[in-house]
């Protein structure tokens, strides 16, 4: 395949190149595209050096497949039609087309059948918190139905891209520069005049920020609405009651989720463990008494949704609680996109 990647200089783009190598995706030629600022950089792929090119309307000529890993929906809306007109299939990792009824929103383990034969094609990959959540909800829904879902996410700095990783690193170094607990615990007043961070709304180092993305008028953030609406679309339950709260935590890679699931039929914790333990894309790590549970460090580098703390709710007979962790750069982004490409190529 003649493959293009827009956004190859970013955190997701770099991970996507690594996943293409690991999964031996059939790349005959590779074109890495980015903004003018990143053009000229050298990226290594399969031992060879590839020079990053500035993205232009003519950049997509001759491509069979193009991955879009760019921040912001507007860029994808502008670039996808150019690639499609050039005859390339497009897999978009951004939010531009996820809720478009005409565009499949794909998690291959759940709804891979939506990837149909034919070219060119436009396919969307879900948000990095939606993928691990739906990987766990899908088998539970098949076993006992879903009545309601409440989820709180604890999202790492890399969810804001390479800039988020660099911001957490520099903030952490600054906070501990005095080598004292008092220095690390110094309050963040959120005062713009005092040099508030540009990537996150407050200092992230040694802190938790109850905001991912912008707030809407209803008090929910755009990140929370992505999780709600994308989950409904992937599961095919447009009226599923879902509530979400998204927080940013001082972790470099890996998003965690605390999930409450109310099923339509009773489902014990033991039954849920058995179901999740044999579900595609899921790894069960659940023996708290022996110290077995998933953390972001456990999930880093993995392409699975790691599930722990499966237990019944004490107030609802049909309620279950789960702790879910996933690598947001891999299965939450790059690996899922490559798996979609593999499905498309086979069909």
matplotlib code that plots the C-alpha trace (Angstrom):
import matplotlib.pyplot as plt

x = [0.0, 1.1, 0.4, 0.1, 0.1, -1.0, 0.3, 3.3, 5.2, 2.8, 2.5, -0.3, 1.4, 4.7, 2.9, 1.0, 4.2, 5.5, 2.3, 2.5, 6.0, 5.0, 2.0, 3.9, 1.3, 2.1, 3.6, 5.2, 5.8, 5.2, 4.5, 4.5, 2.7, 2.5, 2.4, 5.0, 6.5, 7.3, 8.2, 11.8, 12.0, 13.4, 11.3, 12.6, 10.3, 11.6, 15.1, 14.9, 14.7, 11.6, 11.5, 8.3, 6.6, 4.3, 0.7, -0.5, -3.6, -1.5, 0.1, -2.4, -1.9, -1.0, -1.9, -4.0, -4.6, -4.3, -4.4, -5.4, -3.9, -4.3, -5.7, -8.9, -11.8, -11.5, -8.2, -9.7, -12.8, -10.5, -8.0, -10.3, -12.1, -8.8, -7.5, -10.8, -10.8, -7.3, -8.6, -7.3, -9.2, -9.2, -9.1, -9.6, -8.4, -10.0, -13.6, -14.7, -16.7, -17.3, -21.0, -21.7, -24.4, -22.8, -19.4, -18.8, -17.3, -15.3, -13.9, -13.0, -13.8, -17.3, -18.5, -15.9, -18.6, -19.2, -16.0, -17.4, -15.7, -15.3, -13.0, -12.5, -13.8, -14.0, -13.8, -13.6, -11.8, -13.3, -12.0, -9.3, -11.7, -14.6, -12.7, -11.8, -15.2, -17.1, -14.8, -16.1, -19.7, -20.3, -20.0, -22.0, -24.7, -24.9, -25.1, -27.5, -28.5, -27.7, -30.0, -27.6, -23.9, -22.0, -18.3, -15.6, -12.3, -8.8, -7.0, -3.2, -1.2, -0.6, -4.3, -3.3, -0.6, 3.2, 2.7, 0.8, 3.6, 6.2, 4.0, 3.7, 7.4, 8.4, 5.7, 6.9, 10.5, 9.6, 7.4, 10.2, 13.0, 13.2, 13.5, 10.9, 7.3, 6.3, 7.6, 5.7, 2.5, 2.7, -0.8, -1.8, -4.0, -4.9, -3.7, -2.9, -0.6, 1.5, 2.2, -0.7, 0.0, -0.9, -1.7, -3.9, -6.2, -4.4, -1.1, -1.3, 1.8, 0.8, -2.8, -6.1, -8.0, -11.7, -11.7, -10.8, -11.6, -13.9, -17.1, -20.4, -23.4, -24.9, -21.8, -20.4, -17.1, -16.8, -14.7, -17.6, -20.0, -17.7, -17.7, -21.5, -22.4, -19.7, -20.6, -24.2, -23.3, -20.8, -23.2, -26.2, -28.2, -29.0, -31.1, -28.7, -28.5, -24.9, -23.3, -19.6, -17.1, -13.6, -10.6, -6.9, -4.4, -0.6, 0.1, 2.2, 0.4, -2.7, -6.4, -8.3, -12.1, -14.3, -17.5, -20.9, -23.1, -26.7, -27.8, -31.3, -31.0, -29.1, -25.5, -23.2, -19.6, -18.4, -20.4, -19.2, -15.5, -16.0, -17.5, -14.9, -12.1, -12.9, -13.9, -11.8, -9.7, -10.0, -7.6, -9.0, -6.6, -8.8, -7.5, -7.3, -6.5, -3.3, -2.5, -3.7, -5.3, -4.5, -2.8, -1.8, 1.8, 0.5, -1.5, 1.3, 2.4, -0.6, -3.4, -6.0, -8.6, -7.4, -10.3, -10.1, -12.2, -15.2, -17.8, -21.5, -23.1, -24.3, -27.4, -28.6, -29.3, -28.5, -25.4, -21.8, -18.6, -15.5, -12.0, -10.8, -7.4, -6.0, -3.0, -4.6, -1.8, -2.0, -5.5, -7.0, -5.7, -3.0, -3.6, -7.4, -6.8, -4.3, -6.8, -9.4, -7.0, -6.3, -10.0, -10.4, -7.5, -8.8, -12.2]
y = [0.0, 3.6, 5.1, 8.7, 10.0, 13.5, 14.4, 12.1, 14.6, 14.3, 11.8, 9.8, 9.9, 8.6, 5.8, 4.9, 4.5, 2.2, 0.1, -0.1, -1.6, -4.0, -5.3, -5.6, -3.6, -3.8, -0.3, 0.0, 3.7, 6.2, 9.9, 11.8, 15.1, 17.9, 21.6, 23.9, 24.2, 20.5, 20.1, 19.0, 16.9, 13.3, 10.4, 6.8, 4.0, 0.4, 1.5, 4.2, 7.9, 9.7, 13.4, 15.2, 17.2, 20.2, 19.2, 20.6, 19.9, 17.8, 15.8, 13.0, 12.1, 8.5, 7.3, 4.2, 4.9, 8.0, 8.3, 11.6, 12.1, 15.9, 17.9, 19.8, 18.8, 21.6, 20.2, 16.8, 18.4, 20.2, 17.4, 14.3, 15.4, 16.2, 12.6, 11.0, 12.9, 11.7, 8.1, 7.3, 5.7, 7.8, 6.7, 9.8, 9.7, 13.0, 14.0, 15.6, 12.6, 10.4, 11.4, 11.7, 9.1, 8.3, 7.5, 4.3, 4.8, 1.6, -0.5, -3.7, -6.1, -4.7, -3.5, -4.4, -5.5, -1.8, -1.8, -2.7, -3.4, -0.5, 2.5, 5.2, 5.0, 7.3, 5.6, 7.2, 5.9, 6.8, 8.9, 7.4, 6.9, 5.6, 2.6, 0.9, 1.7, 0.2, -2.9, -3.6, -2.6, -4.5, -8.0, -7.0, -5.7, -8.9, -10.9, -8.8, -5.6, -2.1, 0.2, 3.0, 3.9, 6.4, 6.9, 9.1, 9.3, 10.0, 11.1, 11.4, 14.3, 12.6, 13.1, 16.6, 15.4, 15.8, 19.3, 17.8, 15.4, 18.2, 20.5, 17.8, 17.1, 20.8, 21.5, 18.6, 19.7, 23.2, 22.0, 19.9, 22.2, 23.3, 19.5, 19.9, 18.8, 22.4, 23.2, 20.4, 21.3, 25.0, 26.2, 27.0, 30.1, 29.9, 33.5, 34.2, 37.0, 34.5, 32.4, 29.9, 26.9, 27.2, 23.5, 22.8, 25.3, 24.8, 23.3, 19.5, 18.4, 17.0, 18.1, 16.9, 19.1, 18.4, 19.6, 18.0, 20.2, 23.2, 23.5, 23.7, 25.7, 22.7, 22.3, 19.3, 19.4, 18.5, 15.5, 14.2, 14.6, 12.8, 9.8, 9.9, 10.2, 8.0, 5.1, 5.3, 5.2, 2.3, 0.2, 1.1, 2.3, 6.0, 6.5, 4.8, 6.9, 7.8, 10.4, 11.3, 13.3, 13.7, 14.8, 15.3, 13.6, 13.9, 10.6, 10.7, 7.8, 5.8, 6.8, 5.2, 5.0, 4.3, 2.7, 2.0, -0.2, -0.9, -4.0, -4.9, -8.4, -9.4, -10.2, -11.2, -10.0, -13.6, -13.8, -10.4, -11.5, -14.6, -12.7, -9.9, -12.4, -14.1, -10.9, -9.8, -6.8, -7.1, -8.3, -9.2, -8.3, -8.7, -10.1, -7.1, -9.3, -10.4, -6.8, -7.6, -4.7, -2.5, 0.9, 3.1, 1.8, -1.7, -0.8, 1.3, -0.3, -2.7, -2.8, -4.1, -2.7, -3.8, -4.4, -4.6, -4.2, -5.9, -5.8, -5.5, -2.2, -2.1, -0.2, -1.6, -5.3, -4.8, -2.6, -3.4, -1.3, -1.7, -0.1, 0.2, 1.3, 1.6, 3.1, 6.1, 6.4, 2.8, 1.1, 4.4, 5.9, 4.4, 0.7, 1.0, 3.0, 0.4, -2.4, -0.6, -0.3, -4.0, -4.8, -2.4, -4.0, -7.5, -6.6]
z = [0.0, -0.7, 2.7, 3.9, 7.5, 8.3, 11.8, 11.8, 14.0, 16.9, 19.7, 18.1, 14.7, 16.1, 17.9, 14.7, 12.8, 15.5, 15.3, 11.5, 12.0, 14.7, 12.9, 9.6, 7.7, 4.0, 3.3, -0.1, 0.3, 3.1, 2.9, 6.3, 6.2, 8.8, 9.2, 7.8, 11.2, 11.3, 7.7, 7.1, 10.2, 9.8, 11.1, 11.1, 9.7, 9.3, 9.6, 6.9, 7.2, 6.0, 5.6, 6.9, 4.1, 4.4, 3.8, 0.5, -1.6, -4.1, -1.3, -1.5, -5.2, -5.7, -2.1, -1.5, 2.2, 4.4, 8.2, 9.7, 13.1, 13.5, 16.4, 15.8, 13.7, 11.1, 9.7, 9.1, 7.5, 5.0, 4.4, 4.1, 1.0, -0.7, 0.0, -1.0, -4.3, -4.9, -4.6, -1.2, 1.6, 4.8, 8.4, 10.7, 14.3, 15.1, 16.0, 12.7, 11.3, 14.3, 14.7, 11.0, 10.3, 6.9, 8.4, 10.3, 13.8, 14.3, 17.1, 15.1, 18.0, 18.3, 14.9, 12.4, 10.0, 9.2, 7.2, 3.8, 0.5, -1.9, -2.5, -1.6, 1.9, 4.9, 8.3, 11.8, 14.9, 18.3, 21.2, 23.4, 26.4, 24.3, 23.0, 26.3, 27.7, 24.8, 24.7, 28.2, 27.8, 24.6, 26.1, 29.2, 27.0, 25.0, 28.3, 30.3, 28.5, 29.5, 31.5, 32.5, 32.5, 34.7, 34.0, 35.4, 33.5, 34.7, 31.6, 31.2, 29.9, 26.6, 25.8, 25.0, 22.6, 22.7, 24.2, 27.1, 27.9, 27.7, 29.9, 32.7, 32.6, 32.9, 35.5, 37.6, 37.4, 38.4, 41.3, 42.9, 42.1, 45.7, 46.7, 49.5, 50.0, 50.4, 46.9, 45.3, 47.1, 46.3, 45.5, 41.9, 42.0, 38.3, 37.9, 34.2, 35.3, 37.3, 34.1, 34.0, 31.8, 28.1, 27.5, 30.6, 32.4, 35.7, 36.8, 36.2, 38.1, 41.6, 40.8, 39.3, 36.9, 36.5, 32.9, 29.6, 26.6, 26.7, 28.8, 27.0, 28.2, 30.0, 32.3, 30.5, 28.6, 25.0, 26.0, 28.1, 25.3, 22.9, 25.3, 25.7, 22.0, 20.6, 23.0, 22.0, 18.3, 18.6, 20.7, 18.5, 21.5, 20.7, 23.9, 26.3, 29.5, 30.1, 32.4, 32.2, 34.1, 32.7, 34.7, 33.8, 36.1, 36.3, 34.4, 31.2, 29.3, 30.0, 30.7, 33.6, 34.0, 36.9, 35.4, 37.0, 34.8, 35.5, 33.5, 32.5, 33.9, 37.0, 36.5, 39.3, 39.7, 39.1, 35.8, 34.7, 35.3, 33.3, 30.4, 30.4, 30.8, 27.5, 25.5, 22.5, 23.3, 27.1, 29.7, 33.2, 36.0, 39.1, 42.3, 44.7, 47.7, 46.0, 44.7, 41.2, 39.5, 36.5, 36.6, 33.7, 34.0, 33.5, 30.4, 28.8, 25.6, 25.5, 22.9, 25.4, 27.8, 31.2, 33.6, 37.4, 40.6, 39.1, 41.9, 42.5, 43.5, 47.1, 46.3, 43.0, 42.4, 38.7, 39.3, 38.7, 39.1, 36.9, 36.8, 33.2, 32.0, 28.5, 26.7, 25.0, 22.4, 21.3, 21.4, 22.3, 19.1, 16.8, 17.1, 16.6, 13.4, 12.1, 12.9, 10.9, 8.0, 8.2, 8.0, 5.1, 3.3, 3.7, 2.4]

ax = plt.figure().add_subplot(projection="3d")
ax.plot(x, y, z, "-o")
ax.set_aspect("equal")
plt.show()
